[in-house]
Amino acid sequence: MNLNDLLEDAFPQMHQGSMFRARPYDGQPHTDHGERGRTEIGGITFRDLRDCFLRAIAASSGPGPLYKESCKGERANICENDIFTIDFNDLDPIAVGQNLSCEVEKLMGIFPKGMKT
């Protein structure tokens, strides 16, 4: 075990990129690192998740036909080949993640609040 491993064991919150599932939800409540992130996903298939991912990429692509199509939610008509028309150098990966969370919440019926009522 090296010094970094020892420090991470003693102070797990120091490593901001940790993906350890048991890490605390200590971010702002409306973020994936806070209460919103604690919400468990239910009623979604892997195909649904794939569709949400494609819509999230399209929604993050900026103004244009793919963005407009992504706004239709599950009624959108977007395929994998459409995604290859996007210049990924102009795509914000954090926006894709945020849009993915929103798309999943929409399918779960909890968007825009982020929590079931």
N, C-alpha and C positions, 0 to 999 in steps of 0.2 A: 504494500500500500504506500502510495507517495503522499507528499504533503498536501496536494490539492484534494485527494480523496479524504484525508483526515479532516481538512477544513470543511469540506462539503458535508461530511457526516456530522460535524459539530455545529455547522451553521448552514443548513440546507437552503435557507432563503437568500444566501449570498449569490447563488448561481441563478441568474435571471432567466436562463434558457432551459432550466430543468423541466423535463417532461415526466417526472416521476408522478404517478397518478395520485399518490397520497399527499402531495404538497397542498398547503392551505389555499383556500380561496380568499385571498387577502387584498384583492384589488378593489377598485371602485365598484359599487353594486351593479351598475348598468353594463359592465364589461365582462368578457369571457373569464377574467381573472377574479371576478367578484361573484355576487349572488346569481347573476345571470348564467355564469359559467357552471354553477352547481346544478342547474336544471338538467335532469336526465332526459335523454331522447327516447321517445316511445312512438310506436305506430308507424315507423318509417322502414322501408325496405332498402337494401343496398342499391337497387335501381333508382329509388326515390332520391337517395343520397347523391348518386351520380348525376341525376337530373338537376338537383340543387347546385351541385358543383359547376355544371355547364352554365346554368343561369347566372351563378355568381361571377364567373369569368366574363360572361357577356355583359352583365350589369356594370362590371368594373372597367369595361373597355372604353367608356366615355361616350359622348353623344354620337348617335348613328343608328343604323338599322338593327344591329344586334342588341344594343342597349334597349331600344324601343321594344323589341321582341321579348327581351327578358322581363320587362314590366308586366307581361301577361301571366306571369306565374306558371302554374302547371298547364295552362293553355298555350304556352309558348311553343314555337316550332323551331328548335335549335338542335343541330346534330354535331357530332364530333368534328366533321369537316369544316363547319362554320367557325369553330374555335381557331383553326389554323389560319384564318384570314386576319387575325389580330396580331399586331406587332407587340410581342411580349416585352420588348424593351420599354414600351410606354405604359405597361400595366403595373399597377401598384399591388403587390402581393398581400399587403395588409388589408387593402380594400376587398380583395377576393375573400379573405378569411372572414371579414365582417359581413360581407354580403352572403357568404355561405351560411353563417349563423342565422341571419335574417330569413333566408330561404327555408331553412329547416324549421325555424319557429313558425313560419307561415303554414307549412304543412301540418305542424302540430296544433295549429289553431291558437297559438299564444303570442303571436306578433300583433301589435308593436310593443306590448307591455313587457314581454320576455318572461312572464310568469303566469301560470294558470290562475284564473280567478274563481 
